[in-house]
Amino acid sequence: MKRLGTVLHTIDNLLIVRADQTLEKDVLYQNSIVVTKKMIRIGKIKELFGPVNCPYFSIKLFRNVPNSEINNLKNERVYLQ
């Protein structure tokens, strides 16, 4: 499990995440599975954008993730499985 970054915003069924400074650039792939610290699978990386030294990600959420869980993710760290 590798630390991906911190959730900044939630928009419909997307999360916007700022990459962690310790993240290795060679482990990032589209459609990589994203999990919470409790190992709950929440979605997949959809898009990578922003500056190279501090990228952002959009994460497409899975349909089975409840709205209460989505709201609790703001300012929380998420991880790559």
Buried (B, 14 or more C-beta within 10 A) or exposed (E): EEBBBBBEEBEEBBBBBBBBEEBEEEEBEEEBBBBBEEEEEBBBBBEBEEEEEEBBBBBBBBEEBEEEBBEEBEEEBBBBE
